């Protein structure tokens, strides 16, 4: 799916108590709130303009009962909330990139070529029970080893390239 399609999604309907919506997707009640700093959002969006891609996001498939009500655990966003929120906020004009460039400053051609038409791939899982989805969420969001400050490439002086 491309960014333009994501930003144009209709709001999620049939939210259950404690659920929130982001770009037409449902955030489960156990999903943490938005935590990225503005600097993290800026760096992510700048990365898109630099051609670094978007990563991917993970959802469950949509499913409704015969009455048109969303089934439990359908349409959930399991991973990607911070990145999707950054896209939404940039397109809404909440922050500039590269110091001074706001979304409204871009020509329609640049919006299409360098932002809207960028693919943001997704993995769509079948609807599963909540305990399985919680396990998937934990696997996606926990377990990596954070880098120490001295392991940043930008702080290393030994240049070989």
Secondary structure by P-SEA (a helix, b strand, c coil): ccaaaaaacccccccccccccccccccccccccccccaaaaaaaaaaaaacccccbbbbcbbbbccccccccccccccccaaaaaaaaaaaacccccccccccccccaaaaaaccccccbbbbbbccccaaaaaaaaaaacccbbbbcccccccccccccc
